Amino acid sequence: LALDRLCNDPANWRTDHTPRVEPLHTVHDSLVTQWRIEERAYARVALPEWFNNEVEVAGMRARISADGTFGPDWEMKGAEKL
């Protein structure tokens, strides 16, 4: 659901048709993304909102909270919480 919301959020698309937050990889309920440094403030707000989805599991309504970190590279040295 988060990936679908990322891809279909008009605010995520620049006028040149490139995404502000770009999806790279998904596994189960995880989503790996990247963005330009100047988009950091936007990404920190948008990503938790895209993950804010109510789902039905075994007949119960549940909201699975988003939790994530971001950093300057794949080593994640100096990573920050979303």
URDA-V528810 format. One record per residue. RES is the residue in one letter. PHI is phi in whole degrees, 0 to 359 (NA if undefined). OMEGA is omega in radians with two decimals (* if undefined). Layout:
# URDA-V528810
res & phi & omega
RES & PHI & OMEGA
RES & PHI & OMEGA
This chain:
# URDA-V528810
res & phi & omega
L & NA & 3.14
A & 298 & 3.12
L & 298 & 3.12
D & 298 & 3.14
R & 293 & 3.09
L & 302 & -3.07
C & 291 & -3.06
N & 255 & 3.11
D & 276 & -3.12
P & 303 & -3.13
A & 292 & -3.13
N & 276 & -3.06
W & 249 & 3.08
R & 285 & 3.13
T & 295 & 3.10
D & 271 & 3.07
H & 70 & 3.02
T & 255 & -3.11
P & 283 & 3.04
R & 290 & 3.03
V & 246 & -3.04
E & 258 & 3.07
P & 286 & 3.12
L & 246 & -3.02
H & 199 & 3.04
T & 232 & 3.02
V & 215 & -3.11
H & 52 & -3.12
D & 254 & 3.13
S & 255 & 3.13
L & 220 & 3.09
V & 262 & -3.09
T & 226 & 3.00
Q & 217 & 3.11
W & 204 & 3.08
R & 290 & -3.14
I & 306 & -3.11
E & 291 & 3.11
E & 262 & -3.06
R & 304 & -3.11
A & 299 & 3.11
Y & 297 & -3.11
A & 298 & -3.12
R & 295 & 3.09
V & 271 & -3.03
A & 290 & -3.07
L & 302 & 3.10
P & 300 & 3.12
E & 292 & 3.11
W & 296 & 3.12
F & 276 & -3.08
N & 279 & -3.07
N & 232 & 3.05
E & 272 & 3.14
V & 231 & 3.07
E & 255 & 3.13
V & 232 & 3.13
A & 52 & 3.09
G & 80 & 3.14
M & 246 & 3.07
R & 276 & -3.12
A & 217 & 3.06
R & 240 & -3.13
I & 268 & -3.06
S & 289 & 3.10
A & 270 & 3.08
D & 214 & -3.11
G & 196 & 3.09
T & 226 & 3.04
F & 217 & -3.14
G & 207 & -3.06
P & 284 & -3.11
D & 200 & -3.09
W & 292 & 3.11
E & 291 & 3.12
M & 62 & 3.02
K & 294 & -3.11
G & 74 & -3.12
A & 299 & 3.11
E & 240 & 3.06
K & 285 & 3.05
L & 294 & *
